Each structure stands twice: as C-alpha cells, then as structure tokens.
C-alpha cells in the first residue's frame, strides 16, 4: 500500500543524508522507523487508553494480594 506523509524539512534532510551515506533508500529507513516504532506507539496509546478507563471506573483494578491469591502464589 502506498502512503504519503509530509516530513519536517530537517527530518527529511537527516534521512536523505543517512541514505546517501549508507547507500540505502529513504524508503528503507522510513520502513525501519515505522516497524521499530509501532510497538512503542501501541504500548503507549493502549496503556493511556486503559488508564483512562481505570480513571472512569470502566476497567477493573486488582491489588497485588488479590493477584497472588488468584494465581495461587500465596502459600
């Protein structure tokens, strides 16, 4: 799927320089950045969403004692 984005000129210049110095394409580095960064973005935004649900009382919260008991870790 083809996608287009606008980059800050300074960022685009940095990618251009990296590509020129390494002999790889800009597309290669853009794919790398997306693939390496997507997990961090998912973690952040999903955690923020869960936190918001907790604050609204829409998400259950358990104490560490409850979790230990449920998992049978209290001996």
Secondary structure as UniProt FT lines:
FT   HELIX           9..22
FT   HELIX           26..55
FT   TURN            56..57
FT   HELIX           64..70
FT   TURN            71..72
//
